[in-house]
Amino acid sequence: MQLTVQKLGANQARISFSVPSDAFQQRFREQLSEIAGKANLKGFRPGKVPPGVIEKMHGEQVRLETKKHFLEQAFQKAVEQEKLRPAAWPRVQPAEIQIAADGAFAHSFEVLLRPEVALKPFQGWEIDSHAVAVVEAEVDNAISELRRQQSRLEAAGPAGLPADGMAVGGVELVHDGKVVLKRDGLRLALSTPPPGIDPKVFAQALTGCKEGETREVPMTFPDPFEVPELVGKSGSCRVSVKQAYKIVPPTDADLFKVVEVADANALRAKAREHVQLAKQAQEDQRVENALFERLLTEHPLEIPTQLVEEQAQARLAALEQQLVQQGMPAAEAAERAKSEQENARGVARRALHAMYLIEAIATQESIQLTQDDFAREVQNIALRNRATFEQVRDHFNQNQGQREQMALELLERKVRVMLREKAVLKPVS
């Protein structure tokens, strides 16, 4: 194989290669022989099918696979030979490659390259740090939230939904007598209405509602909303209650047992510690966000336009699919996705910018992911989704793209922590 690489700019290269007929024919025949050795056709002994029969049956597919083989070989050789840093796998269709009668062929394709990242010093950046303090009201709220989490549901019975109850049912949003959005199988807390509905009005309307009943509540369509032209307009929310529950909180003794404490004082101490850790985590995140924004600002990068466009179109396709699944008509979902093009490009450009910087810093600082990092994240995802560790692990193992995205998110967390640890925190009151 003969190979040449031409740089077309900072972020693009053209790879040209040619394959002589003898090399192509050798690879082609080897693949045919491999198929023949496994073939089991009626009228022939296993593994004894004539090559001509195999070629007639599988020739076109094998030629395609042979072209794909040399295409991948050219790409890998160019990357190693020229030390290229591809941003994506080249978009080449082997079926489009023309082959001469003797099997020889030549082809060229372009490759997007990652931008070169020249890292500036980021150690010692100064940033304000706010002291974290816990007040008694926050401790009270933490205990109340714990009590809510440990509450159990019981059928509401003949009395219907209490003011602090919960329902399972469906919601229809209506405008001018037409249902514009429908959801089924929702868990609805009377204290937390859908957006655009007054909480007191919602609770009053549904209090006493029994299973099988429907109540309608006035609303104003919120911003944002799946149908943009309805934002700010009046409508109604129709709630169909299939199951009605009352919430039974745990006793103090039950709560002490769950938290593994002896009494109310120990419970408050544990709750205070929990709030302290949570508020410190929020402060750490604020600091990390500010440092990461500075990192992006001080390291502008030229991101390949084609790559930005591909990422943006993938995001828009996902948005369109989500809107359709939520009940929006296909044509309307396509139009909504189209209106988000510029925003999607901005999000894609920023995500790529961040990714290249994260990878560059991780390489420079020898930041690596371990199997324990993946295992902890899988366990956290399993807990959040009420799934088993094995179910989540198998899901990511079967979806390489999602596993790679998880790896990038884990790496970003480590980079953010490193930025904070290397910064100079200036205490402020």
Phi, psi and omega in degrees: 000132174260140188219136172226147179233128180240123176283126180260357182159187183295332188236022181206146177216152176248127178254124178241137180212158177225146181238120178292158185298321183295322179293318180296313182296322179298312180296319180299313181293323179298318180291323176297318180296323179296319178293318181299323181294338181254352186291144178223087184251147178298131180097353180229147174291148180306129178079004183243023178287129181302142180305324180298323179293316179298317181295322179296322183279321190238005188303314183296317179294320180292322176299319178297315179295326179292317176298318179298321179300311182289329176296313178295322179297317179296318180297310181297320180295319179295319179299314181289317185291318184258003182053046178287152176239084184297143175271339180197162176292137183299141180273085182233135176259111181305329182296338181277349181284124180273134181248136177290168182301327181272000178101348179288151174202158176226148183205154176229146175209157183256148182233132174281136182249149176292145177292148176284129182252114176257101185286134173269161178300133178236359176286140175084011175297135180271141178206144180294142179233124182265133178293145181258124178232147181246129178255162186299325181297326179290325176294317178301316181296322180295319179292320178298319179293320177297318180297321178295317181296328182268002178289156178243158181261139173229148179304134184292331178076199185299334182289343182077190184293128171282169183298333179253022184276187180219144180234153170244127182182204183240157179230134173236127176263128190239137174225125182052041177078001181249132177285119182256346178204136182224134177224140178239160176069030181271148171262119186241118173269133182297336180277352183228088183283165173299155180304141178094002182241134178294125184304319181294318180296319180297312181296318180296321183292325185264344179299129181088356180292134182256165180300134181093350180269161178231135177236147180240134186234135177293150181209165169241126184298126187283170175241119005276164176217153184301333177247094189306324184291349179266352182303128179087351181271159182276148177199201178215156178244119181259117184252122176254117184268116177265325178222135181241133184229150166254151183258122181253110182287158179285157174285165177301319181298319178297319181293318178300320182294318181297317184276349180065051175233167186268327186207185184294323179297317179293326177296316180296323180296319180291320179295321178298317179298319180297316180295318180301314180295319181295317180291325177292323177297322177296317179294318177300319180294321177300314179298315181297320179298316180296318180294321181292322176298320178294321178301314180296318182295320185275357179230067177296141181229147174270107182268131179307125182301320181297321180292319176301316182295318179298316179295319181295317180295325177295319178295318181293322178297319178294320178297315180299317179297319180297317180296320178296318179296333179277358176108359180284139176303145186303316182296320180291322178295320179296320180292321178295316179297321179299322180292344182263011187301310183296319178297320180295323178295319178297317178296317180295318180297317179295318181298319179292318177303311180297318182300314182295322178291318179300313181296321180294316180293318180299321178292313182296320185264005180056043176273123183230156175264144179246168175298328178295323177300313180295317183297318179296319180293319178299318180296319179296318179296319179299317180295318181294328185255009179053045178241171177273159177303317183295322179297314180291318179301313181296323179300313182288327177294331181270349180235086187301323180298317179291326177295319178295322178295319177298318179299318179295320179295319178295320180294320178298320179301317181294321179294318179298317178297318179298318178300317180294318182292333180267356180276164174258111183273124181257107182299135174231151182280000000 
